[in-house]
Amino acid sequence: MTNPDTIILVHGFWLTPRSWEHWIAHYEQRGFRVLAPAYPGFEIEVEALNADPSPIMEVTVPKIVDHLTAVINELPAPPIIMGHSAGGTFTQLLLDRGLGAAGVAMNSAPTEGVRVVPLPQVKSTFPVLKNPANRHKAVGLSFDEWKYAFTNTFTEEESRALYRRYHIPANGGIVWGGVLANFQPGHQDTWVDYHNENRAPLLFISGSEDHVMPPAVQQSNAKHYKSNTLTEIKEYQGYAHLLPAQKGWEEIADYALDWALRHARA
C-alpha cells in the first residue's frame, strides 16, 4: 500500500481556511500536498466576509459536504481528512460516505445522536441560541465571547490578534439545526451510520479546556460508533477550542498525521 500523499483540512464555524495557515505550511514542509477548501462562497478573505456576511447565509450542511466530496473525488487517491470543530463533523460525514484513507476530528462538533451538552458549550453558543430569530442571520461573536469560546487559555494579546485575523460570523440556521437534530424525526443533516464497516479509521482529538466542544462531547461521539472500524480518542491537556493556533500545535499536528498514516486504509 502507498501512503496517502494529500491532506484535506476542513475549517469550522466562525472561521475560514485561514485558520489552517500554520498547518498547511507545516505539512507541506513534510512533503504533502495540502488542500484547505473553503465552504461554498467562503473563498474570499476574512475581511470581506466580515464586511458582507451574505455568503455565510447561503451555505447549508449538505452544500458544504457535497462541495468537499467533489474536491476529494477529483483526487487520484484517497486523502487524509482532518477537520476542526464543525469541520470535525464534516470529516465524519465524509468518512461515512466512504471517502478518505483516515480521518481526524479535532475539538469536533457532534454528529446526530450525541446528546451531551456541557454548560460551557451552552454558554459558548448562547450568542446564537439566545434568539430563535438568529436562525435567519449570520451571527458574529464579540471579542469577549470569542475569548471565552475559542481562546480561553490564550493571552489577551494572542486572543485579540487571532480574533482580528480569523473571526467571521457563523450561519445561525446551521448552529440551531445542530441543536434541534436530536429532537426532530428522521435523519437530519449531521446523521451518520455508526455501524458503517466501510468507514476509514477515525481519531478524535480533544483539548481539555475547550469550552465550545468539551472532551465529553468527543467521548460520547466516539462511543456511538459500533462498527469494528478503528475509532480512538486523544486528549491534550491545557488546550482550548482554537487548538490549531495554540502554542504547541506542532506536536498535535505531527501526532494527527502520524496516526493517520499508521492506520490509513488501502
C-alpha positions in Angstrom: 0.0 0.0 0.0 1.2 3.5 -0.8 0.8 6.1 2.0 -1.6 9.0 1.3 0.2 12.0 -0.1 -2.7 14.5 0.2 -4.2 16.1 3.3 -7.6 17.8 3.3 -8.1 20.4 6.1 -11.7 21.4 6.9 -12.3 24.5 8.9 -15.1 25.1 11.4 -17.7 27.8 12.1 -16.7 31.4 12.9 -13.5 30.6 10.9 -12.2 30.2 7.3 -9.4 28.2 5.8 -7.0 30.9 7.0 -7.2 29.2 10.4 -5.2 26.3 9.0 -2.3 28.6 7.7 0.3 27.1 10.0 -0.7 23.5 9.5 -0.7 24.0 5.7 2.9 25.2 5.7 3.9 22.5 8.3 2.6 19.6 6.3 3.9 21.0 3.0 7.3 21.0 4.6 6.9 17.3 5.3 6.3 16.8 1.6 2.5 16.5 1.4 0.0 18.2 -0.9 -2.3 20.1 1.4 -5.8 21.4 0.4 -7.9 23.6 2.7 -11.2 24.0 0.8 -13.4 26.9 1.8 -17.2 26.4 2.2 -19.0 27.5 -0.9 -18.9 31.3 -1.1 -16.2 31.5 1.6 -13.4 31.7 -1.0 -12.9 35.4 -0.2 -10.9 36.8 2.7 -11.9 37.1 6.3 -12.1 40.9 6.0 -14.5 40.6 3.0 -16.8 38.2 4.8 -17.0 40.5 7.9 -17.8 43.4 5.6 -20.5 41.5 3.8 -21.6 38.2 5.5 -24.3 37.4 3.0 -22.4 34.4 1.5 -22.5 32.9 5.0 -26.3 32.6 4.9 -26.2 30.8 1.6 -24.5 27.6 2.9 -26.1 24.5 4.3 -24.6 21.3 5.7 -25.4 19.3 2.5 -23.9 22.0 0.3 -20.7 22.1 2.3 -20.4 18.3 2.4 -21.2 17.9 -1.3 -18.6 20.6 -2.1 -15.9 18.8 -0.1 -16.9 15.5 -1.7 -16.4 17.0 -5.1 -12.9 18.2 -4.1 -12.0 14.8 -2.8 -13.4 12.9 -5.8 -11.0 14.9 -8.1 -8.0 13.4 -6.3 -6.2 10.4 -7.7 -6.2 8.6 -4.3 -8.0 8.8 -1.0 -6.6 11.7 1.2 -6.2 12.1 4.9 -9.2 14.2 6.1 -8.8 16.5 9.1 -11.4 18.8 10.5 -11.7 21.2 13.3 -14.9 22.0 15.2 -17.8 21.8 12.7 -15.1 20.6 10.3 -14.8 17.6 12.6 -18.5 16.8 11.9 -18.0 17.2 8.2 -15.0 14.9 8.4 -17.2 12.2 10.0 -19.9 12.8 7.3 -17.2 12.4 4.5 -15.9 9.2 6.1 -19.4 7.8 6.3 -19.6 8.4 2.5 -16.7 6.1 2.1 -14.2 8.9 1.4 -10.7 9.3 2.8 -8.0 7.0 3.9 -8.2 8.1 7.5 -9.9 10.9 9.4 -9.0 13.2 12.3 -11.7 15.2 14.1 -10.3 17.9 16.4 -12.5 19.5 19.1 -15.3 18.2 16.9 -18.9 19.2 16.9 -21.0 16.1 17.3 -22.9 14.1 14.7 -26.6 13.4 15.2 -27.5 11.3 18.3 -24.8 12.8 20.6 -26.8 14.5 23.4 -24.1 15.5 25.7 -24.4 19.3 26.2 -21.9 20.6 28.9 -22.6 24.0 30.4 -19.6 25.7 28.8 -20.9 24.6 25.4 -24.2 26.2 26.2 -22.5 29.5 27.2 -20.2 29.4 24.1 -23.1 29.0 21.7 -25.5 31.3 23.6 -24.8 34.3 21.3 -26.6 32.3 18.6 -29.1 30.3 20.6 -30.4 33.2 22.8 -32.7 34.3 20.0 -34.6 32.0 17.6 -34.5 34.8 15.0 -30.8 34.1 14.7 -31.7 31.1 12.6 -32.0 33.5 9.8 -28.9 35.6 10.5 -25.1 35.4 10.3 -24.1 35.8 13.9 -20.7 37.0 15.0 -19.0 36.9 18.3 -17.9 39.9 20.4 -14.3 39.7 21.5 -15.3 38.6 25.0 -17.5 35.9 23.6 -14.6 34.8 21.3 -12.1 34.7 24.1 -14.4 32.6 26.3 -15.4 30.2 23.4 -12.2 29.9 21.4 -9.1 31.2 23.2 -9.8 30.9 27.0 -6.3 29.7 27.6 -4.6 32.3 25.4 -3.1 35.6 26.5 -5.2 38.7 25.9 -2.8 39.8 23.2 -2.9 36.5 21.4 -6.7 36.4 21.6 -7.2 39.8 20.1 -4.7 39.2 17.3 -6.4 35.9 16.4 -9.9 37.5 16.7 -8.9 40.1 14.1 -7.2 37.6 11.8 -9.7 34.6 11.9 -13.1 35.6 13.2 -16.2 35.8 10.9 -19.9 35.4 11.7 -21.5 31.9 11.6 -24.7 30.7 10.0 -27.2 30.8 12.8 -29.5 28.3 11.0 -26.8 25.6 10.9 -26.0 26.2 14.6 -29.6 25.9 15.5 -30.0 22.9 13.3 -27.3 21.1 15.2 -29.2 21.7 18.4 -32.5 20.5 17.0 -31.2 17.5 15.2 -31.8 15.1 18.1 -35.4 16.3 18.5 -36.8 16.0 15.0 -38.0 12.8 13.3 -35.9 11.2 10.6 -32.3 11.6 9.7 -31.0 15.2 9.8 -28.1 16.8 8.1 -25.5 15.5 10.5 -26.6 11.9 10.6 -24.0 9.1 10.1 -24.3 5.4 10.1 -22.5 4.4 13.4 -22.4 0.8 12.2 -20.7 1.5 8.9 -18.0 -1.1 8.5 -16.6 0.6 5.3 -15.7 3.8 7.1 -12.0 4.8 7.3 -10.3 4.9 10.8 -11.2 7.9 12.8 -9.3 9.8 15.5 -10.9 12.3 17.9 -8.6 14.9 19.3 -9.8 17.0 22.3 -8.4 19.9 24.2 -9.1 19.6 27.9 -10.0 23.3 28.3 -12.3 23.5 25.2 -15.5 25.4 26.1 -17.2 25.0 22.7 -16.8 21.3 22.4 -15.5 19.9 25.7 -13.9 16.5 25.7 -17.2 14.9 26.9 -18.7 15.7 23.5 -15.9 13.8 21.7 -16.0 10.9 24.1 -19.8 10.5 23.6 -19.4 10.8 19.9 -16.7 8.2 19.7 -18.8 5.8 21.9 -21.7 6.0 19.4 -19.6 4.2 16.8 -20.4 0.5 16.9 -18.6 -0.8 13.9 -15.3 -2.7 14.0 -13.5 0.1 12.2 -10.9 1.8 14.4 -12.1 4.8 16.4 -9.7 6.4 19.0 -9.5 9.5 21.2 -6.5 11.6 22.2 -6.9 14.4 24.7 -4.3 17.2 25.1 -4.2 18.9 28.5 -4.4 22.7 28.6 -5.7 23.3 25.1 -8.7 25.5 24.2 -11.1 25.2 21.3 -8.8 27.1 18.8 -6.3 24.2 19.2 -4.8 24.6 15.7 -3.4 28.0 16.6 -2.3 27.4 20.2 1.3 27.3 21.2 2.5 23.7 20.8 0.2 22.9 17.9 3.1 21.3 16.0 3.1 18.3 18.4 -0.6 17.8 17.8 -0.3 18.2 14.0 2.5 15.6 13.9 0.6 13.2 16.1 -2.5 13.5 14.0 -0.6 12.9 10.7 1.4 10.1 12.1 -1.7 8.4 13.5 -3.5 8.8 10.1 -0.5 7.4 8.2 -0.2 4.5 10.5 -3.8 3.5 10.3 -4.7 4.6 6.7 -6.8 2.0 4.9 -6.0 0.9 1.4 
